Amino acid sequence: MTNIEKMNLLEYRDLTDFPPIRYLQINNCGMKNYFQRDYTIFRPHGRKDYYLVYAALGWFDIEYNGEMVRVDRGTCVMFMPDVPQLIQFSAEGAPTIFYVHFTGKAY
């Protein structure tokens, strides 16, 4: 995806992007199906926490090192804090994903 194309995307705002206050905390987790419509998550500044996403069925695309990369069924991807995220779910790929946003701090 080019920088011009990214400029047309709205930044995805998260209500669950909390800073670490416990040794281990789950900020958000769940399962989603994206088989009825295309959906893009664009976080140009990333999140404060870690994001682990597992492709249980189908496939989706992520931006990695400036290129779009396909994430196939059975693959897990982890985004580090404060790293830009571009994730494209398509109805064609019919992905079912499991995800968790987590963080923590050592005392």
Gaussian input, Z-matrix of N, CA and C with variables (Angstrom, degrees):
# hf/3-21g

backbone

0 1
 N
 C     1     B1
 C     2     B2     1     A1
 N     3     B3     2     A2     1     D1
 C     4     B4     3     A3     2     D2
 C     5     B5     4     A4     3     D3
 N     6     B6     5     A5     4     D4
 C     7     B7     6     A6     5     D5
 C     8     B8     7     A7     6     D6
 N     9     B9     8     A8     7     D7
 C    10    B10     9     A9     8     D8
 C    11    B11    10    A10     9     D9
 N    12    B12    11    A11    10    D10
 C    13    B13    12    A12    11    D11
 C    14    B14    13    A13    12    D12
 N    15    B15    14    A14    13    D13
 C    16    B16    15    A15    14    D14
 C    17    B17    16    A16    15    D15
 N    18    B18    17    A17    16    D16
 C    19    B19    18    A18    17    D17
 C    20    B20    19    A19    18    D18
 N    21    B21    20    A20    19    D19
 C    22    B22    21    A21    20    D20
 C    23    B23    22    A22    21    D21
 N    24    B24    23    A23    22    D22
 C    25    B25    24    A24    23    D23
 C    26    B26    25    A25    24    D24
 N    27    B27    26    A26    25    D25
 C    28    B28    27    A27    26    D26
 C    29    B29    28    A28    27    D27
 N    30    B30    29    A29    28    D28
 C    31    B31    30    A30    29    D29
 C    32    B32    31    A31    30    D30
 N    33    B33    32    A32    31    D31
 C    34    B34    33    A33    32    D32
 C    35    B35    34    A34    33    D33
 N    36    B36    35    A35    34    D34
 C    37    B37    36    A36    35    D35
 C    38    B38    37    A37    36    D36
 N    39    B39    38    A38    37    D37
 C    40    B40    39    A39    38    D38
 C    41    B41    40    A40    39    D39
 N    42    B42    41    A41    40    D40
 C    43    B43    42    A42    41    D41
 C    44    B44    43    A43    42    D42
 N    45    B45    44    A44    43    D43
 C    46    B46    45    A45    44    D44
 C    47    B47    46    A46    45    D45
 N    48    B48    47    A47    46    D46
 C    49    B49    48    A48    47    D47
 C    50    B50    49    A49    48    D48
 N    51    B51    50    A50    49    D49
 C    52    B52    51    A51    50    D50
 C    53    B53    52    A52    51    D51
 N    54    B54    53    A53    52    D52
 C    55    B55    54    A54    53    D53
 C    56    B56    55    A55    54    D54
 N    57    B57    56    A56    55    D55
 C    58    B58    57    A57    56    D56
 C    59    B59    58    A58    57    D57
 N    60    B60    59    A59    58    D58
 C    61    B61    60    A60    59    D59
 C    62    B62    61    A61    60    D60
 N    63    B63    62    A62    61    D61
 C    64    B64    63    A63    62    D62
 C    65    B65    64    A64    63    D63
 N    66    B66    65    A65    64    D64
 C    67    B67    66    A66    65    D65
 C    68    B68    67    A67    66    D66
 N    69    B69    68    A68    67    D67
 C    70    B70    69    A69    68    D68
 C    71    B71    70    A70    69    D69
 N    72    B72    71    A71    70    D70
 C    73    B73    72    A72    71    D71
 C    74    B74    73    A73    72    D72
 N    75    B75    74    A74    73    D73
 C    76    B76    75    A75    74    D74
 C    77    B77    76    A76    75    D75
 N    78    B78    77    A77    76    D76
 C    79    B79    78    A78    77    D77
 C    80    B80    79    A79    78    D78
 N    81    B81    80    A80    79    D79
 C    82    B82    81    A81    80    D80
 C    83    B83    82    A82    81    D81
 N    84    B84    83    A83    82    D82
 C    85    B85    84    A84    83    D83
 C    86    B86    85    A85    84    D84
 N    87    B87    86    A86    85    D85
 C    88    B88    87    A87    86    D86
 C    89    B89    88    A88    87    D87
 N    90    B90    89    A89    88    D88
 C    91    B91    90    A90    89    D89
 C    92    B92    91    A91    90    D90
 N    93    B93    92    A92    91    D91
 C    94    B94    93    A93    92    D92
 C    95    B95    94    A94    93    D93
 N    96    B96    95    A95    94    D94
 C    97    B97    96    A96    95    D95
 C    98    B98    97    A97    96    D96
 N    99    B99    98    A98    97    D97
 C   100   B100    99    A99    98    D98
 C   101   B101   100   A100    99    D99
 N   102   B102   101   A101   100   D100
 C   103   B103   102   A102   101   D101
 C   104   B104   103   A103   102   D102
 N   105   B105   104   A104   103   D103
 C   106   B106   105   A105   104   D104
 C   107   B107   106   A106   105   D105
 N   108   B108   107   A107   106   D106
 C   109   B109   108   A108   107   D107
 C   110   B110   109   A109   108   D108
 N   111   B111   110   A110   109   D109
 C   112   B112   111   A111   110   D110
 C   113   B113   112   A112   111   D111
 N   114   B114   113   A113   112   D112
 C   115   B115   114   A114   113   D113
 C   116   B116   115   A115   114   D114
 N   117   B117   116   A116   115   D115
 C   118   B118   117   A117   116   D116
 C   119   B119   118   A118   117   D117
 N   120   B120   119   A119   118   D118
 C   121   B121   120   A120   119   D119
 C   122   B122   121   A121   120   D120
 N   123   B123   122   A122   121   D121
 C   124   B124   123   A123   122   D122
 C   125   B125   124   A124   123   D123
 N   126   B126   125   A125   124   D124
 C   127   B127   126   A126   125   D125
 C   128   B128   127   A127   126   D126
 N   129   B129   128   A128   127   D127
 C   130   B130   129   A129   128   D128
 C   131   B131   130   A130   129   D129
 N   132   B132   131   A131   130   D130
 C   133   B133   132   A132   131   D131
 C   134   B134   133   A133   132   D132
 N   135   B135   134   A134   133   D133
 C   136   B136   135   A135   134   D134
 C   137   B137   136   A136   135   D135
 N   138   B138   137   A137   136   D136
 C   139   B139   138   A138   137   D137
 C   140   B140   139   A139   138   D138
 N   141   B141   140   A140   139   D139
 C   142   B142   141   A141   140   D140
 C   143   B143   142   A142   141   D141
 N   144   B144   143   A143   142   D142
 C   145   B145   144   A144   143   D143
 C   146   B146   145   A145   144   D144
 N   147   B147   146   A146   145   D145
 C   148   B148   147   A147   146   D146
 C   149   B149   148   A148   147   D147
 N   150   B150   149   A149   148   D148
 C   151   B151   150   A150   149   D149
 C   152   B152   151   A151   150   D150
 N   153   B153   152   A152   151   D151
 C   154   B154   153   A153   152   D152
 C   155   B155   154   A154   153   D153
 N   156   B156   155   A155   154   D154
 C   157   B157   156   A156   155   D155
 C   158   B158   157   A157   156   D156
 N   159   B159   158   A158   157   D157
 C   160   B160   159   A159   158   D158
 C   161   B161   160   A160   159   D159
 N   162   B162   161   A161   160   D160
 C   163   B163   162   A162   161   D161
 C   164   B164   163   A163   162   D162
 N   165   B165   164   A164   163   D163
 C   166   B166   165   A165   164   D164
 C   167   B167   166   A166   165   D165
 N   168   B168   167   A167   166   D166
 C   169   B169   168   A168   167   D167
 C   170   B170   169   A169   168   D168
 N   171   B171   170   A170   169   D169
 C   172   B172   171   A171   170   D170
 C   173   B173   172   A172   171   D171
 N   174   B174   173   A173   172   D172
 C   175   B175   174   A174   173   D173
 C   176   B176   175   A175   174   D174
 N   177   B177   176   A176   175   D175
 C   178   B178   177   A177   176   D176
 C   179   B179   178   A178   177   D177
 N   180   B180   179   A179   178   D178
 C   181   B181   180   A180   179   D179
 C   182   B182   181   A181   180   D180
 N   183   B183   182   A182   181   D181
 C   184   B184   183   A183   182   D182
 C   185   B185   184   A184   183   D183
 N   186   B186   185   A185   184   D184
 C   187   B187   186   A186   185   D185
 C   188   B188   187   A187   186   D186
 N   189   B189   188   A188   187   D187
 C   190   B190   189   A189   188   D188
 C   191   B191   190   A190   189   D189
 N   192   B192   191   A191   190   D190
 C   193   B193   192   A192   191   D191
 C   194   B194   193   A193   192   D192
 N   195   B195   194   A194   193   D193
 C   196   B196   195   A195   194   D194
 C   197   B197   196   A196   195   D195
 N   198   B198   197   A197   196   D196
 C   199   B199   198   A198   197   D197
 C   200   B200   199   A199   198   D198
 N   201   B201   200   A200   199   D199
 C   202   B202   201   A201   200   D200
 C   203   B203   202   A202   201   D201
 N   204   B204   203   A203   202   D202
 C   205   B205   204   A204   203   D203
 C   206   B206   205   A205   204   D204
 N   207   B207   206   A206   205   D205
 C   208   B208   207   A207   206   D206
 C   209   B209   208   A208   207   D207
 N   210   B210   209   A209   208   D208
 C   211   B211   210   A210   209   D209
 C   212   B212   211   A211   210   D210
 N   213   B213   212   A212   211   D211
 C   214   B214   213   A213   212   D212
 C   215   B215   214   A214   213   D213
 N   216   B216   215   A215   214   D214
 C   217   B217   216   A216   215   D215
 C   218   B218   217   A217   216   D216
 N   219   B219   218   A218   217   D217
 C   220   B220   219   A219   218   D218
 C   221   B221   220   A220   219   D219
 N   222   B222   221   A221   220   D220
 C   223   B223   222   A222   221   D221
 C   224   B224   223   A223   222   D222
 N   225   B225   224   A224   223   D223
 C   226   B226   225   A225   224   D224
 C   227   B227   226   A226   225   D225
 N   228   B228   227   A227   226   D226
 C   229   B229   228   A228   227   D227
 C   230   B230   229   A229   228   D228
 N   231   B231   230   A230   229   D229
 C   232   B232   231   A231   230   D230
 C   233   B233   232   A232   231   D231
 N   234   B234   233   A233   232   D232
 C   235   B235   234   A234   233   D233
 C   236   B236   235   A235   234   D234
 N   237   B237   236   A236   235   D235
 C   238   B238   237   A237   236   D236
 C   239   B239   238   A238   237   D237
 N   240   B240   239   A239   238   D238
 C   241   B241   240   A240   239   D239
 C   242   B242   241   A241   240   D240
 N   243   B243   242   A242   241   D241
 C   244   B244   243   A243   242   D242
 C   245   B245   244   A244   243   D243
 N   246   B246   245   A245   244   D244
 C   247   B247   246   A246   245   D245
 C   248   B248   247   A247   246   D246
 N   249   B249   248   A248   247   D247
 C   250   B250   249   A249   248   D248
 C   251   B251   250   A250   249   D249
 N   252   B252   251   A251   250   D250
 C   253   B253   252   A252   251   D251
 C   254   B254   253   A253   252   D252
 N   255   B255   254   A254   253   D253
 C   256   B256   255   A255   254   D254
 C   257   B257   256   A256   255   D255
 N   258   B258   257   A257   256   D256
 C   259   B259   258   A258   257   D257
 C   260   B260   259   A259   258   D258
 N   261   B261   260   A260   259   D259
 C   262   B262   261   A261   260   D260
 C   263   B263   262   A262   261   D261
 N   264   B264   263   A263   262   D262
 C   265   B265   264   A264   263   D263
 C   266   B266   265   A265   264   D264
 N   267   B267   266   A266   265   D265
 C   268   B268   267   A267   266   D266
 C   269   B269   268   A268   267   D267
 N   270   B270   269   A269   268   D268
 C   271   B271   270   A270   269   D269
 C   272   B272   271   A271   270   D270
 N   273   B273   272   A272   271   D271
 C   274   B274   273   A273   272   D272
 C   275   B275   274   A274   273   D273
 N   276   B276   275   A275   274   D274
 C   277   B277   276   A276   275   D275
 C   278   B278   277   A277   276   D276
 N   279   B279   278   A278   277   D277
 C   280   B280   279   A279   278   D278
 C   281   B281   280   A280   279   D279
 N   282   B282   281   A281   280   D280
 C   283   B283   282   A282   281   D281
 C   284   B284   283   A283   282   D282
 N   285   B285   284   A284   283   D283
 C   286   B286   285   A285   284   D284
 C   287   B287   286   A286   285   D285
 N   288   B288   287   A287   286   D286
 C   289   B289   288   A288   287   D287
 C   290   B290   289   A289   288   D288
 N   291   B291   290   A290   289   D289
 C   292   B292   291   A291   290   D290
 C   293   B293   292   A292   291   D291
 N   294   B294   293   A293   292   D292
 C   295   B295   294   A294   293   D293
 C   296   B296   295   A295   294   D294
 N   297   B297   296   A296   295   D295
 C   298   B298   297   A297   296   D296
 C   299   B299   298   A298   297   D297
 N   300   B300   299   A299   298   D298
 C   301   B301   300   A300   299   D299
 C   302   B302   301   A301   300   D300
 N   303   B303   302   A302   301   D301
 C   304   B304   303   A303   302   D302
 C   305   B305   304   A304   303   D303
 N   306   B306   305   A305   304   D304
 C   307   B307   306   A306   305   D305
 C   308   B308   307   A307   306   D306
 N   309   B309   308   A308   307   D307
 C   310   B310   309   A309   308   D308
 C   311   B311   310   A310   309   D309
 N   312   B312   311   A311   310   D310
 C   313   B313   312   A312   311   D311
 C   314   B314   313   A313   312   D312
 N   315   B315   314   A314   313   D313
 C   316   B316   315   A315   314   D314
 C   317   B317   316   A316   315   D315
 N   318   B318   317   A317   316   D316
 C   319   B319   318   A318   317   D317
 C   320   B320   319   A319   318   D318

   B1=1.4416
   B2=1.5256
   B3=1.2946
   B4=1.4634
   B5=1.5257
   B6=1.3311
   B7=1.4623
   B8=1.5204
   B9=1.3279
   B10=1.4695
   B11=1.5304
   B12=1.3301
   B13=1.4639
   B14=1.5328
   B15=1.3181
   B16=1.4609
   B17=1.5231
   B18=1.3258
   B19=1.4504
   B20=1.5263
   B21=1.3273
   B22=1.4548
   B23=1.5303
   B24=1.3288
   B25=1.4531
   B26=1.5199
   B27=1.3044
   B28=1.4533
   B29=1.5228
   B30=1.3157
   B31=1.4616
   B32=1.5220
   B33=1.3139
   B34=1.4608
   B35=1.5230
   B36=1.3210
   B37=1.4655
   B38=1.5201
   B39=1.3110
   B40=1.4568
   B41=1.5259
   B42=1.3176
   B43=1.4568
   B44=1.5236
   B45=1.3330
   B46=1.4682
   B47=1.5221
   B48=1.3067
   B49=1.4695
   B50=1.5335
   B51=1.3326
   B52=1.4543
   B53=1.5224
   B54=1.3394
   B55=1.4675
   B56=1.5325
   B57=1.3300
   B58=1.4656
   B59=1.5272
   B60=1.3313
   B61=1.4678
   B62=1.5337
   B63=1.3338
   B64=1.4637
   B65=1.5319
   B66=1.3219
   B67=1.4646
   B68=1.5314
   B69=1.3282
   B70=1.4649
   B71=1.5186
   B72=1.3182
   B73=1.4605
   B74=1.5182
   B75=1.3173
   B76=1.4581
   B77=1.5213
   B78=1.3156
   B79=1.4599
   B80=1.5229
   B81=1.3311
   B82=1.4621
   B83=1.5219
   B84=1.3262
   B85=1.4562
   B86=1.5224
   B87=1.3250
   B88=1.4500
   B89=1.5098
   B90=1.3288
   B91=1.4579
   B92=1.5303
   B93=1.3271
   B94=1.4649
   B95=1.5145
   B96=1.3250
   B97=1.4651
   B98=1.5200
   B99=1.3121
   B100=1.4633
   B101=1.5195
   B102=1.3155
   B103=1.4623
   B104=1.5210
   B105=1.3285
   B106=1.4557
   B107=1.5235
   B108=1.3385
   B109=1.4690
   B110=1.5181
   B111=1.3175
   B112=1.4589
   B113=1.5293
   B114=1.3230
   B115=1.4602
   B116=1.5246
   B117=1.3296
   B118=1.4678
   B119=1.5205
   B120=1.3135
   B121=1.4637
   B122=1.5262
   B123=1.3211
   B124=1.4621
   B125=1.5200
   B126=1.3208
   B127=1.4613
   B128=1.5333
   B129=1.3155
   B130=1.4689
   B131=1.5278
   B132=1.3216
   B133=1.4674
   B134=1.5258
   B135=1.3112
   B136=1.4543
   B137=1.5173
   B138=1.3194
   B139=1.4573
   B140=1.5193
   B141=1.3398
   B142=1.4600
   B143=1.5267
   B144=1.3348
   B145=1.4589
   B146=1.5254
   B147=1.3187
   B148=1.4602
   B149=1.5199
   B150=1.3290
   B151=1.4601
   B152=1.5226
   B153=1.3210
   B154=1.4489
   B155=1.5215
   B156=1.3344
   B157=1.4677
   B158=1.5276
   B159=1.3336
   B160=1.4580
   B161=1.5224
   B162=1.3194
   B163=1.4653
   B164=1.5319
   B165=1.3241
   B166=1.4621
   B167=1.5303
   B168=1.3230
   B169=1.4668
   B170=1.5251
   B171=1.3072
   B172=1.4675
   B173=1.5172
   B174=1.3267
   B175=1.4603
   B176=1.5226
   B177=1.3342
   B178=1.4644
   B179=1.5177
   B180=1.3247
   B181=1.4640
   B182=1.5194
   B183=1.3461
   B184=1.4586
   B185=1.5185
   B186=1.3252
   B187=1.4574
   B188=1.5198
   B189=1.3433
   B190=1.4567
   B191=1.5196
   B192=1.3245
   B193=1.4705
   B194=1.5192
   B195=1.3263
   B196=1.4614
   B197=1.5087
   B198=1.3336
   B199=1.4639
   B200=1.5289
   B201=1.3203
   B202=1.4564
   B203=1.5292
   B204=1.3289
   B205=1.4612
   B206=1.5257
   B207=1.3012
   B208=1.4666
   B209=1.5208
   B210=1.3369
   B211=1.4587
   B212=1.5196
   B213=1.3242
   B214=1.4637
   B215=1.5199
   B216=1.3226
   B217=1.4577
   B218=1.5404
   B219=1.3319
   B220=1.4584
   B221=1.5143
   B222=1.3238
   B223=1.4636
   B224=1.5245
   B225=1.3269
   B226=1.4565
   B227=1.5284
   B228=1.3219
   B229=1.4657
   B230=1.5240
   B231=1.3348
   B232=1.4600
   B233=1.5192
   B234=1.3194
   B235=1.4599
   B236=1.5221
   B237=1.3011
   B238=1.4598
   B239=1.5331
   B240=1.3416
   B241=1.4636
   B242=1.5264
   B243=1.3141
   B244=1.4720
   B245=1.5190
   B246=1.3248
   B247=1.4639
   B248=1.5246
   B249=1.3401
   B250=1.4632
   B251=1.5294
   B252=1.3269
   B253=1.4628
   B254=1.5189
   B255=1.3138
   B256=1.4600
   B257=1.5269
   B258=1.3269
   B259=1.4612
   B260=1.5248
   B261=1.3329
   B262=1.4621
   B263=1.5258
   B264=1.3274
   B265=1.4523
   B266=1.5186
   B267=1.3223
   B268=1.4606
   B269=1.5197
   B270=1.3152
   B271=1.4649
   B272=1.5237
   B273=1.3208
   B274=1.4665
   B275=1.5343
   B276=1.3288
   B277=1.4614
   B278=1.5202
   B279=1.3388
   B280=1.4682
   B281=1.5289
   B282=1.3457
   B283=1.4535
   B284=1.5283
   B285=1.3068
   B286=1.4551
   B287=1.5152
   B288=1.3240
   B289=1.4631
   B290=1.5265
   B291=1.3115
   B292=1.4593
   B293=1.5171
   B294=1.3354
   B295=1.4570
   B296=1.5193
   B297=1.3172
   B298=1.4490
   B299=1.5365
   B300=1.3168
   B301=1.4603
   B302=1.5294
   B303=1.3338
   B304=1.4541
   B305=1.5217
   B306=1.3164
   B307=1.4561
   B308=1.5263
   B309=1.2864
   B310=1.4609
   B311=1.5022
   B312=1.3217
   B313=1.4656
   B314=1.5152
   B315=1.3052
   B316=1.4639
   B317=1.5145
   B318=1.2914
   B319=1.4702
   B320=1.5011
   A1=108.32
   A2=116.66
   A3=121.22
   A4=110.35
   A5=116.22
   A6=121.02
   A7=111.39
   A8=117.39
   A9=121.22
   A10=110.07
   A11=116.93
   A12=120.52
   A13=110.64
   A14=117.42
   A15=121.26
   A16=111.73
   A17=116.91
   A18=120.66
   A19=111.42
   A20=117.31
   A21=121.41
   A22=112.95
   A23=117.18
   A24=120.77
   A25=110.61
   A26=116.39
   A27=121.16
   A28=108.67
   A29=115.27
   A30=119.36
   A31=109.46
   A32=115.93
   A33=122.29
   A34=108.30
   A35=117.15
   A36=121.79
   A37=109.72
   A38=116.01
   A39=121.80
   A40=110.75
   A41=116.17
   A42=120.80
   A43=111.69
   A44=116.65
   A45=121.12
   A46=112.64
   A47=118.09
   A48=121.84
   A49=109.23
   A50=115.63
   A51=121.36
   A52=111.63
   A53=117.52
   A54=119.95
   A55=109.37
   A56=117.55
   A57=119.88
   A58=112.09
   A59=115.78
   A60=120.78
   A61=110.90
   A62=117.21
   A63=121.94
   A64=109.02
   A65=114.47
   A66=120.09
   A67=110.38
   A68=117.02
   A69=122.38
   A70=107.81
   A71=116.34
   A72=119.51
   A73=110.17
   A74=114.81
   A75=122.45
   A76=106.89
   A77=117.04
   A78=120.99
   A79=112.58
   A80=116.70
   A81=120.96
   A82=107.37
   A83=116.12
   A84=119.69
   A85=108.47
   A86=115.37
   A87=118.15
   A88=112.98
   A89=113.87
   A90=123.24
   A91=106.84
   A92=116.54
   A93=121.42
   A94=110.26
   A95=114.91
   A96=123.03
   A97=108.13
   A98=117.48
   A99=122.50
   A100=109.29
   A101=117.92
   A102=120.10
   A103=113.14
   A104=118.59
   A105=119.78
   A106=113.91
   A107=116.69
   A108=119.57
   A109=110.33
   A110=115.63
   A111=121.30
   A112=109.15
   A113=115.72
   A114=120.76
   A115=108.65
   A116=116.57
   A117=121.61
   A118=109.73
   A119=115.46
   A120=122.14
   A121=106.59
   A122=115.66
   A123=121.73
   A124=107.88
   A125=115.46
   A126=122.22
   A127=106.79
   A128=118.10
   A129=120.30
   A130=113.70
   A131=117.34
   A132=120.79
   A133=111.53
   A134=116.84
   A135=120.83
   A136=111.68
   A137=115.02
   A138=122.77
   A139=108.33
   A140=116.41
   A141=120.89
   A142=111.63
   A143=116.56
   A144=121.07
   A145=111.53
   A146=115.37
   A147=122.55
   A148=108.52
   A149=116.56
   A150=121.97
   A151=107.40
   A152=115.73
   A153=122.47
   A154=107.62
   A155=116.53
   A156=120.56
   A157=109.01
   A158=115.33
   A159=122.56
   A160=109.56
   A161=116.99
   A162=122.43
   A163=108.13
   A164=116.38
   A165=120.68
   A166=111.17
   A167=115.91
   A168=122.69
   A169=109.12
   A170=116.88
   A171=121.67
   A172=113.02
   A173=115.52
   A174=121.72
   A175=109.90
   A176=115.55
   A177=122.81
   A178=107.71
   A179=116.36
   A180=121.29
   A181=110.34
   A182=115.59
   A183=121.72
   A184=108.64
   A185=115.18
   A186=118.61
   A187=108.33
   A188=115.26
   A189=121.98
   A190=108.16
   A191=116.75
   A192=121.98
   A193=112.25
   A194=116.58
   A195=121.25
   A196=115.39
   A197=118.07
   A198=121.15
   A199=109.79
   A200=116.15
   A201=120.74
   A202=108.51
   A203=115.73
   A204=123.13
   A205=108.49
   A206=116.21
   A207=121.89
   A208=110.34
   A209=115.75
   A210=122.70
   A211=106.49
   A212=116.27
   A213=122.35
   A214=112.22
   A215=114.24
   A216=123.21
   A217=110.35
   A218=115.21
   A219=120.58
   A220=114.14
   A221=117.32
   A222=121.54
   A223=110.13
   A224=114.51
   A225=122.02
   A226=108.45
   A227=116.86
   A228=122.31
   A229=108.11
   A230=116.05
   A231=119.86
   A232=109.83
   A233=115.42
   A234=122.21
   A235=108.20
   A236=116.17
   A237=122.27
   A238=109.43
   A239=118.01
   A240=120.36
   A241=112.37
   A242=115.41
   A243=123.92
   A244=114.63
   A245=117.52
   A246=122.39
   A247=107.89
   A248=118.87
   A249=120.42
   A250=112.04
   A251=115.73
   A252=121.57
   A253=110.26
   A254=115.58
   A255=122.21
   A256=106.53
   A257=115.41
   A258=121.75
   A259=107.40
   A260=116.11
   A261=120.81
   A262=109.47
   A263=114.56
   A264=121.76
   A265=106.97
   A266=117.62
   A267=119.72
   A268=109.92
   A269=115.36
   A270=120.84
   A271=109.65
   A272=116.78
   A273=121.37
   A274=111.38
   A275=116.89
   A276=121.21
   A277=112.97
   A278=116.48
   A279=123.81
   A280=112.84
   A281=117.26
   A282=118.03
   A283=113.49
   A284=114.57
   A285=123.28
   A286=105.19
   A287=115.73
   A288=119.58
   A289=111.01
   A290=114.60
   A291=123.01
   A292=105.25
   A293=116.71
   A294=119.15
   A295=111.03
   A296=114.61
   A297=121.57
   A298=108.95
   A299=115.78
   A300=122.87
   A301=105.35
   A302=117.08
   A303=119.63
   A304=110.59
   A305=115.21
   A306=121.45
   A307=107.99
   A308=116.48
   A309=120.68
   A310=110.85
   A311=114.64
   A312=119.13
   A313=109.10
   A314=115.32
   A315=121.43
   A316=108.80
   A317=115.90
   A318=120.63
   A319=110.77
   D1=131.78
   D2=-177.93
   D3=-79.47
   D4=163.57
   D5=177.18
   D6=-62.13
   D7=-34.77
   D8=178.50
   D9=-65.09
   D10=-41.97
   D11=177.74
   D12=-64.75
   D13=-38.00
   D14=178.53
   D15=-65.19
   D16=-32.96
   D17=179.93
   D18=-62.65
   D19=-24.90
   D20=-179.86
   D21=-85.39
   D22=-5.82
   D23=179.17
   D24=-88.65
   D25=144.56
   D26=173.14
   D27=-86.58
   D28=140.58
   D29=178.40
   D30=-68.93
   D31=131.40
   D32=178.65
   D33=-75.06
   D34=120.67
   D35=-178.95
   D36=-98.56
   D37=128.45
   D38=-178.60
   D39=-106.04
   D40=132.51
   D41=175.80
   D42=-87.74
   D43=-6.26
   D44=-175.44
   D45=-113.74
   D46=21.15
   D47=-177.78
   D48=-90.54
   D49=79.16
   D50=-175.15
   D51=-97.80
   D52=145.21
   D53=175.36
   D54=-73.41
   D55=160.12
   D56=-178.88
   D57=-69.74
   D58=131.38
   D59=173.94
   D60=-129.68
   D61=-7.89
   D62=179.75
   D63=-127.44
   D64=168.95
   D65=178.26
   D66=-57.85
   D67=-47.19
   D68=174.37
   D69=-142.06
   D70=126.85
   D71=178.69
   D72=-137.26
   D73=139.68
   D74=175.35
   D75=-96.39
   D76=116.66
   D77=179.37
   D78=-84.03
   D79=-31.18
   D80=-177.56
   D81=-169.92
   D82=144.65
   D83=175.66
   D84=-157.26
   D85=161.98
   D86=178.84
   D87=165.95
   D88=-166.02
   D89=179.40
   D90=-135.90
   D91=140.04
   D92=178.81
   D93=-138.74
   D94=147.72
   D95=172.76
   D96=-112.93
   D97=133.93
   D98=178.30
   D99=-123.55
   D100=61.62
   D101=-177.38
   D102=-109.49
   D103=-5.21
   D104=-178.72
   D105=-99.27
   D106=-25.80
   D107=-179.25
   D108=-156.33
   D109=160.68
   D110=176.25
   D111=-74.00
   D112=147.70
   D113=-177.68
   D114=-149.24
   D115=133.05
   D116=-179.41
   D117=-121.50
   D118=135.05
   D119=171.74
   D120=-111.11
   D121=122.10
   D122=179.90
   D123=-126.43
   D124=114.54
   D125=177.36
   D126=-123.89
   D127=90.17
   D128=-174.88
   D129=-63.37
   D130=-20.80
   D131=179.47
   D132=-112.99
   D133=6.92
   D134=-179.15
   D135=71.74
   D136=-156.06
   D137=175.87
   D138=-128.76
   D139=170.26
   D140=178.81
   D141=-78.20
   D142=-15.72
   D143=-175.15
   D144=-113.68
   D145=179.66
   D146=174.70
   D147=-85.24
   D148=148.51
   D149=-179.80
   D150=-129.06
   D151=115.08
   D152=179.13
   D153=-112.06
   D154=123.05
   D155=-177.97
   D156=-129.83
   D157=132.41
   D158=-176.93
   D159=-117.88
   D160=128.18
   D161=177.50
   D162=-86.35
   D163=100.62
   D164=-179.95
   D165=-77.90
   D166=-37.33
   D167=178.13
   D168=-140.10
   D169=153.36
   D170=175.02
   D171=69.17
   D172=-148.91
   D173=-179.04
   D174=-153.76
   D175=162.01
   D176=172.54
   D177=-148.20
   D178=169.74
   D179=-177.59
   D180=-116.80
   D181=143.95
   D182=174.12
   D183=-129.54
   D184=156.69
   D185=172.57
   D186=-89.29
   D187=127.68
   D188=179.51
   D189=-138.26
   D190=122.01
   D191=-177.94
   D192=53.19
   D193=39.76
   D194=175.88
   D195=81.10
   D196=2.23
   D197=179.98
   D198=-125.41
   D199=150.32
   D200=175.90
   D201=-80.87
   D202=129.98
   D203=-176.97
   D204=-124.28
   D205=135.83
   D206=179.03
   D207=-81.32
   D208=133.17
   D209=175.76
   D210=-109.61
   D211=110.67
   D212=-175.48
   D213=-89.89
   D214=165.74
   D215=176.84
   D216=-48.65
   D217=136.03
   D218=178.72
   D219=87.31
   D220=2.05
   D221=-177.64
   D222=-105.67
   D223=144.23
   D224=179.27
   D225=-117.90
   D226=138.56
   D227=179.51
   D228=-125.73
   D229=138.60
   D230=177.02
   D231=-122.38
   D232=127.75
   D233=175.33
   D234=-101.46
   D235=131.52
   D236=178.93
   D237=-80.02
   D238=161.27
   D239=177.73
   D240=-60.72
   D241=145.77
   D242=174.53
   D243=63.01
   D244=19.45
   D245=177.06
   D246=-103.26
   D247=129.57
   D248=179.27
   D249=-53.76
   D250=144.11
   D251=-178.51
   D252=-130.09
   D253=127.64
   D254=171.57
   D255=-130.74
   D256=115.51
   D257=-176.78
   D258=-128.59
   D259=127.73
   D260=-179.81
   D261=-118.67
   D262=116.80
   D263=174.96
   D264=-101.63
   D265=131.87
   D266=-179.51
   D267=-121.01
   D268=149.23
   D269=175.75
   D270=-61.10
   D271=-33.84
   D272=178.66
   D273=-61.45
   D274=-41.57
   D275=179.51
   D276=-75.47
   D277=-19.22
   D278=178.84
   D279=43.86
   D280=52.56
   D281=-176.46
   D282=-76.93
   D283=143.38
   D284=164.71
   D285=-115.09
   D286=123.52
   D287=-176.29
   D288=-121.94
   D289=151.33
   D290=167.46
   D291=-115.03
   D292=139.11
   D293=-176.42
   D294=-143.99
   D295=157.02
   D296=173.75
   D297=-147.13
   D298=134.43
   D299=171.69
   D300=-106.86
   D301=120.30
   D302=-176.75
   D303=-139.37
   D304=159.87
   D305=179.44
   D306=-156.43
   D307=-173.86
   D308=177.66
   D309=167.04
   D310=174.82
   D311=177.29
   D312=-150.57
   D313=147.85
   D314=178.22
   D315=-86.29
   D316=143.47
   D317=-179.47
   D318=-98.79

